[in-house]
């Protein structure tokens, strides 16, 4: 997998999580407010983790170039 493919995969996963967050309120009657709160928190944490991974991957070539010379 290339860096670009990995970044695209991360972006698609983040979009999926954001869409999930958008639909959670519609499911509150079936799931209950406490479950909605937990799922929302977990999804937001996952997005933050993906953002951190994405930033690290984008910085990575700087370090690789030093190793290759």
Secondary structure as UniProt FT lines:
FT   HELIX           3..24
FT   HELIX           25..27
FT   HELIX           28..31
FT   HELIX           33..68
//
